[in-house]
Amino acid sequence: MTERTTERPDVEIVIPSHSDRVVAGLSEAAGGPLGRHATLRRRFWTPLQVILLLTTLVFAFNWVQKSPCRDGAWDNYDQYRNACYTDVLALYYAEKLNEGYLPYLDHEVEYPVLTGLMMGAIGLPVHALISSGAVDFLTPGHPNEGTVFYDLTALALAGFGLVTAWAVVRSRERRPWDGALVALAPAVFVTATVNWDYLAIGLTALAILAWSRERPGLSGVLFGLATAAKFYPLLILGPLVLLCFRRRTPEARTSALITVSSGVFTWLVVNVPFAIMAPDGWSRFFRLSSERPIDWGTFWYIGTHIPVGRTADNKPDLGLPPFVWLGDHIPALNAAAWLLYALCCIGIAALILFAPRRPRLGAMAFLVVATFLLTNKVWSQQFVLWLIPLAVLARPRWRAFLIWQACELFYFFSFYQILIRVSGGKNAVLPEAVFTLASLARWLSVAVMCGLVVRETLKPELDVVRRDGVDDPEGGVLDETPGRRSPQLEQDPVAAVAP
């Protein structure tokens, strides 16, 4: 069922309770799916307003969930027992923002430049207020400086969360309620402010929106800024270029060239000054990435913690020999991880070039980022936030999405249990093997999501987004929706989509 609204009276929107079985089932708690003769034309709340409100509430919940850690008094592993740890508070002191150090210039920072600039833009004024005596954070009853830094950062990240939800809704004129998946994803409740990732996520969502509105220059600038905050947005440019190559029109190829060139130029503008003035501080992110060992919960961690037998003293013997060897040889581990990811990228490229119908940009963006996490040696708990908007653009179906999110929550809480255990705490409830199981469940759930996206790319009649003749909502110059670009699409037996 579709319905026109006062927000965009010229666009018919898809009603989730009529297009998704899970939503239809959940709607029974509120009286059942929307009636066939019901109208949405005179309602007060538009889909966009509802989703922005939900996003605000979720970030407020996340702030409450992190509140036990806001004062920085982490005694007896409270940050792990309460699952409220956040890098934001920890790195305020570790990166010496509390001493007025300028990121990169006075102190090396482990993140790309734009993230470091955000840290400094919030942290240095907090320190200046304290050092000047303008505000006394040490008076009893007043929050300390770390708490203020976290609160201001959480507020800024909530702003980027709203930008992300807004951009996804605006990218989907016919399916605005897909934004509810972005707003209500369970992982957001517990990881939204663990780190500064929403800065890059919001910029990436805006870049995709700009591309969908056929503004390649602006899209490139936003991709460049996003990559200056986190590495992963750069990966999306690969599928974008290949999709434009398959489109085989001068407009598509010119748009791809403009986007890539403006993205590279923007990244250079942000990075080159710091690379010149503070080469050691600027390069720390790249050095750390190459030197890091196998991290928690990755494909490589699972391989080094799978039980393979019993030791002489009857303890579990963990780890497959190839994984154990790679864990002791970091250069070889780096090469293996990049080789495995390169093979995935070759497969995605083949899918883009040879699928029976040109794939959608959102679907390929999800695949290229998801496979990066599946093969990488680092998969921090908050990296799930990268995938949520892309997963919604790729496959806005609630059942698989919620199963994946349940696995993410299982991993999240198991992760803090293992941190208690390895830190020497005595309050861990779950055994170490449960964390390995949670890591495997998370890995498999993302792999299954990738498999479902590939299946729907090869069989576009299964793609819920492409029903009713829609081609590629985020495609911009790639979009061939009938009535917009290619009226012949309806007669094309390859491009036709079954209802």
NORKACOR-V439851 format. One record per residue. N is the residue number from 0. RES is the residue in one letter. SS is DSSP state (alpha for helix, beta for strand, coil for the rest). PSI is psi in whole degrees, -180 to 180 (none if undefined). NEAR is the number of other C-alpha atoms within 10 Angstrom. Layout:
n;res;ss;psi;near
N;RES;SS;PSI;NEAR
N;RES;SS;PSI;NEAR
//
This chain:
n;res;ss;psi;near
0;M;coil;140;13
1;T;beta;163;15
2;E;beta;142;16
3;R;beta;148;16
4;T;coil;167;18
5;T;coil;-20;13
6;E;coil;-46;12
7;R;coil;84;13
8;P;coil;-16;11
9;D;coil;-1;9
10;V;coil;129;15
11;E;beta;127;15
12;I;beta;152;20
13;V;beta;134;19
14;I;coil;117;20
15;P;alpha;-38;22
16;S;alpha;-11;19
17;H;alpha;-12;16
18;S;alpha;-8;14
19;D;coil;126;15
20;R;alpha;-36;14
21;V;alpha;-46;16
22;V;alpha;-39;18
23;A;alpha;-42;17
24;G;alpha;-43;13
25;L;alpha;-31;13
26;S;alpha;-16;15
27;E;alpha;-27;11
28;A;alpha;-18;9
29;A;alpha;24;9
30;G;coil;1;9
31;G;coil;174;13
32;P;coil;158;17
33;L;coil;135;17
34;G;coil;152;11
35;R;coil;-30;10
36;H;coil;8;5
37;A;coil;156;8
38;T;coil;147;12
39;L;coil;7;13
40;R;coil;-24;14
41;R;coil;16;9
42;R;coil;157;9
43;F;coil;-44;9
44;W;coil;126;11
45;T;coil;162;17
46;P;alpha;-42;19
47;L;alpha;-44;20
48;Q;alpha;-41;12
49;V;alpha;-44;15
50;I;alpha;-38;25
51;L;alpha;-37;21
52;L;alpha;-44;13
53;L;alpha;-41;19
54;T;alpha;-43;28
55;T;alpha;-43;17
56;L;alpha;-39;16
57;V;alpha;-42;22
58;F;alpha;-33;25
59;A;alpha;-40;16
60;F;alpha;-42;16
61;N;alpha;-39;22
62;W;alpha;-41;22
63;V;alpha;-42;15
64;Q;alpha;-33;18
65;K;alpha;-9;23
66;S;alpha;-33;17
67;P;alpha;-18;17
68;C;alpha;-1;22
69;R;coil;-28;26
70;D;coil;-7;15
71;G;coil;2;19
72;A;coil;78;11
73;W;coil;83;13
74;D;coil;145;7
75;N;coil;37;13
76;Y;coil;38;19
77;D;alpha;-35;16
78;Q;alpha;-25;21
79;Y;alpha;-42;23
80;R;alpha;-36;18
81;N;coil;1;16
82;A;coil;41;21
83;C;coil;12;22
84;Y;coil;142;27
85;T;coil;133;20
86;D;alpha;-29;13
87;V;alpha;-48;22
88;L;alpha;-43;24
89;A;alpha;-42;15
90;L;alpha;-13;17
91;Y;alpha;-38;22
92;Y;alpha;-40;13
93;A;alpha;-35;13
94;E;coil;8;22
95;K;coil;29;18
96;L;alpha;-29;24
97;N;alpha;-9;21
98;E;alpha;6;14
99;G;coil;16;17
100;Y;coil;136;17
101;L;coil;128;20
102;P;beta;136;27
103;Y;coil;-45;26
104;L;coil;-44;15
105;D;coil;-21;14
106;H;beta;135;17
107;E;coil;140;21
108;V;coil;139;25
109;E;coil;7;21
110;Y;coil;160;25
111;P;coil;164;22
112;V;alpha;-46;27
113;L;alpha;-35;20
114;T;alpha;-43;22
115;G;alpha;-37;21
116;L;alpha;-37;17
117;M;alpha;-41;16
118;M;alpha;-46;23
119;G;alpha;-38;21
120;A;alpha;-28;14
121;I;alpha;-42;18
122;G;alpha;-39;27
123;L;alpha;-42;21
124;P;alpha;-37;15
125;V;alpha;-45;21
126;H;alpha;-40;21
127;A;alpha;-39;15
128;L;alpha;-37;14
129;I;alpha;-48;17
130;S;alpha;-29;14
131;S;alpha;-14;9
132;G;coil;7;10
133;A;coil;-32;9
134;V;coil;132;15
135;D;coil;98;15
136;F;coil;-8;18
137;L;coil;-7;11
138;T;coil;135;9
139;P;coil;135;8
140;G;coil;-14;7
141;H;coil;147;12
142;P;coil;153;14
143;N;coil;174;17
144;E;alpha;-35;23
145;G;alpha;-39;24
146;T;alpha;-44;20
147;V;alpha;-42;19
148;F;alpha;-44;24
149;Y;alpha;-45;27
150;D;alpha;-43;18
151;L;alpha;-39;15
152;T;alpha;-43;22
153;A;alpha;-38;22
154;L;alpha;-43;16
155;A;alpha;-41;18
156;L;alpha;-36;22
157;A;alpha;-37;24
158;G;alpha;-43;17
159;F;alpha;-30;21
160;G;alpha;-41;26
161;L;alpha;-40;23
162;V;alpha;-42;21
163;T;alpha;-49;28
164;A;alpha;-43;27
165;W;alpha;-46;24
166;A;alpha;-40;23
167;V;alpha;-44;29
168;V;alpha;-44;24
169;R;alpha;-23;20
170;S;alpha;-19;25
171;R;coil;78;20
172;E;coil;-37;15
173;R;coil;-16;21
174;R;coil;57;22
175;P;alpha;-28;22
176;W;alpha;-10;22
177;D;alpha;-26;25
178;G;alpha;-21;30
179;A;alpha;-31;21
180;L;alpha;-39;20
181;V;alpha;-41;29
182;A;alpha;-40;27
183;L;alpha;8;15
184;A;coil;123;21
185;P;alpha;-34;17
186;A;alpha;-28;22
187;V;alpha;-35;24
188;F;alpha;-33;22
189;V;alpha;-11;25
190;T;alpha;1;25
191;A;coil;-38;25
192;T;coil;27;29
193;V;coil;-33;22
194;N;coil;-172;22
195;W;coil;22;25
196;D;alpha;-30;23
197;Y;alpha;-19;28
198;L;alpha;-52;24
199;A;alpha;-36;26
200;I;alpha;-45;28
201;G;alpha;-43;25
202;L;alpha;-38;25
203;T;alpha;-43;29
204;A;alpha;-40;26
205;L;alpha;-37;25
206;A;alpha;-43;27
207;I;alpha;-39;29
208;L;alpha;-45;26
209;A;alpha;-40;22
210;W;alpha;-41;26
211;S;alpha;-26;23
212;R;coil;13;18
213;E;coil;47;18
214;R;coil;75;18
215;P;alpha;-35;27
216;G;alpha;-49;21
217;L;alpha;-40;21
218;S;alpha;-44;29
219;G;alpha;-42;29
220;V;alpha;-44;24
221;L;alpha;-39;28
222;F;alpha;-40;30
223;G;alpha;-42;28
224;L;alpha;-41;27
225;A;alpha;-41;31
226;T;alpha;-27;25
227;A;alpha;-12;26
228;A;alpha;-39;27
229;K;coil;157;22
230;F;coil;-35;12
231;Y;coil;-31;21
232;P;alpha;-27;25
233;L;alpha;-34;18
234;L;alpha;-30;17
235;I;alpha;-25;20
236;L;alpha;-28;20
237;G;alpha;-57;17
238;P;alpha;-37;25
239;L;alpha;-45;24
240;V;alpha;-44;18
241;L;alpha;-38;18
242;L;alpha;-39;24
243;C;alpha;-36;23
244;F;alpha;-41;16
245;R;alpha;-32;16
246;R;alpha;-34;18
247;R;coil;42;11
248;T;coil;147;12
249;P;alpha;-37;11
250;E;alpha;-43;13
251;A;alpha;-45;22
252;R;alpha;-37;19
253;T;alpha;-41;12
254;S;alpha;-41;24
255;A;alpha;-43;26
256;L;alpha;-43;17
257;I;alpha;-43;19
258;T;alpha;-48;27
259;V;alpha;-46;23
260;S;alpha;-42;17
261;S;alpha;-32;21
262;G;alpha;-46;27
263;V;alpha;-43;18
264;F;alpha;-45;16
265;T;alpha;-44;20
266;W;alpha;-41;23
267;L;alpha;-41;15
268;V;alpha;-39;14
269;V;alpha;-39;17
270;N;alpha;-37;16
271;V;alpha;-44;14
272;P;alpha;-39;12
273;F;alpha;-35;18
274;A;alpha;-30;16
275;I;alpha;-47;10
276;M;alpha;-32;12
277;A;coil;70;17
278;P;alpha;-37;15
279;D;alpha;-45;17
280;G;alpha;-40;20
281;W;alpha;-38;27
282;S;alpha;-3;19
283;R;alpha;-39;17
284;F;alpha;-44;16
285;F;alpha;-39;12
286;R;alpha;-45;12
287;L;alpha;-39;12
288;S;alpha;-37;14
289;S;alpha;-25;13
290;E;alpha;-15;11
291;R;coil;141;14
292;P;coil;-172;20
293;I;coil;128;24
294;D;coil;169;15
295;W;coil;137;20
296;G;coil;5;26
297;T;coil;173;23
298;F;alpha;-40;23
299;W;alpha;-34;26
300;Y;alpha;-43;22
301;I;alpha;-43;23
302;G;alpha;-31;20
303;T;alpha;-1;22
304;H;alpha;9;21
305;I;coil;129;18
306;P;beta;130;16
307;V;beta;2;13
308;G;beta;-158;11
309;R;beta;145;11
310;T;coil;178;10
311;A;coil;-31;7
312;D;coil;22;6
313;N;coil;31;8
314;K;coil;157;10
315;P;beta;134;15
316;D;beta;114;14
317;L;beta;143;17
318;G;coil;128;19
319;L;coil;136;16
320;P;alpha;-45;12
321;P;alpha;-39;11
322;F;alpha;-41;20
323;V;alpha;-42;17
324;W;alpha;-44;14
325;L;alpha;-35;19
326;G;alpha;-26;21
327;D;alpha;-5;12
328;H;coil;88;12
329;I;alpha;-43;17
330;P;alpha;-41;15
331;A;alpha;-38;13
332;L;alpha;-45;22
333;N;alpha;-46;20
334;A;alpha;-42;12
335;A;alpha;-42;16
336;A;alpha;-45;18
337;W;alpha;-35;16
338;L;alpha;-44;13
339;L;alpha;-41;15
340;Y;alpha;-37;19
341;A;alpha;-40;15
342;L;alpha;-40;12
343;C;alpha;-42;18
344;C;alpha;-37;20
345;I;alpha;-42;11
346;G;alpha;-41;13
347;I;alpha;-40;21
348;A;alpha;-43;18
349;A;alpha;-39;12
350;L;alpha;-43;18
351;I;alpha;-43;24
352;L;alpha;-27;18
353;F;alpha;1;13
354;A;coil;149;15
355;P;coil;-29;14
356;R;coil;142;19
357;R;coil;126;23
358;P;coil;163;26
359;R;coil;149;25
360;L;alpha;-45;29
361;G;alpha;-40;23
362;A;alpha;-44;23
363;M;alpha;-33;27
364;A;alpha;-42;24
365;F;alpha;-46;27
366;L;alpha;-43;29
367;V;alpha;-31;24
368;V;alpha;-41;19
369;A;alpha;-44;24
370;T;alpha;-28;20
371;F;alpha;-44;22
372;L;alpha;-37;23
373;L;alpha;-27;22
374;T;alpha;-11;21
375;N;coil;159;21
376;K;coil;-7;26
377;V;coil;131;21
378;W;coil;77;18
379;S;coil;156;14
380;Q;alpha;-35;19
381;Q;alpha;-5;20
382;F;alpha;-18;18
383;V;alpha;-29;21
384;L;alpha;-30;18
385;W;alpha;-40;22
386;L;alpha;-25;21
387;I;alpha;-55;21
388;P;alpha;-38;27
389;L;alpha;-38;26
390;A;alpha;-38;24
391;V;alpha;-40;21
392;L;alpha;-33;26
393;A;alpha;-44;28
394;R;coil;83;22
395;P;coil;64;23
396;R;coil;131;21
397;W;alpha;-37;17
398;R;alpha;-59;13
399;A;alpha;-37;17
400;F;alpha;-47;19
401;L;alpha;-34;16
402;I;alpha;-45;15
403;W;alpha;-45;24
404;Q;alpha;-35;21
405;A;alpha;-40;18
406;C;alpha;-36;20
407;E;alpha;-41;23
408;L;alpha;-40;21
409;F;alpha;-45;18
410;Y;alpha;-44;24
411;F;alpha;-51;21
412;F;alpha;-31;18
413;S;alpha;-35;24
414;F;alpha;-43;24
415;Y;alpha;-28;22
416;Q;alpha;-41;24
417;I;alpha;-32;22
418;L;alpha;-39;18
419;I;alpha;-44;21
420;R;alpha;-48;18
421;V;alpha;-19;12
422;S;coil;-4;10
423;G;coil;5;11
424;G;coil;158;15
425;K;coil;14;11
426;N;coil;9;13
427;A;coil;133;18
428;V;coil;-39;12
429;L;coil;142;16
430;P;coil;163;12
431;E;alpha;-33;17
432;A;alpha;-28;15
433;V;alpha;-36;16
434;F;alpha;-40;24
435;T;alpha;-41;25
436;L;alpha;-42;18
437;A;alpha;-39;22
438;S;alpha;-43;25
439;L;alpha;-40;20
440;A;alpha;-43;19
441;R;alpha;-46;26
442;W;alpha;-46;23
443;L;alpha;-37;16
444;S;alpha;-40;20
445;V;alpha;-40;26
446;A;alpha;-40;17
447;V;alpha;-42;14
448;M;alpha;-41;21
449;C;alpha;-43;21
450;G;alpha;-40;13
451;L;alpha;-39;17
452;V;alpha;-41;23
453;V;alpha;-44;20
454;R;alpha;-44;13
455;E;alpha;-21;18
456;T;alpha;-40;23
457;L;alpha;-26;19
458;K;coil;79;15
459;P;alpha;-16;26
460;E;alpha;-16;16
461;L;alpha;-10;17
462;D;coil;114;21
463;V;alpha;-28;17
464;V;alpha;-33;23
465;R;alpha;5;20
466;R;alpha;160;15
467;D;alpha;23;13
468;G;alpha;5;18
469;V;coil;140;18
470;D;coil;-71;24
471;D;coil;93;22
472;P;coil;-32;25
473;E;coil;4;24
474;G;coil;-22;24
475;G;alpha;-118;21
476;V;alpha;-15;22
477;L;alpha;-20;28
478;D;coil;130;20
479;E;coil;33;21
480;T;coil;132;20
481;P;coil;136;15
482;G;coil;-15;12
483;R;coil;-49;9
484;R;coil;-46;12
485;S;coil;92;11
486;P;alpha;-23;12
487;Q;alpha;-7;12
488;L;alpha;-37;18
489;E;alpha;-24;15
490;Q;alpha;-1;9
491;D;coil;112;10
492;P;coil;-24;9
493;V;coil;-39;12
494;A;coil;-13;18
495;A;coil;145;19
496;V;coil;129;21
497;A;coil;147;13
498;P;coil;none;11
//
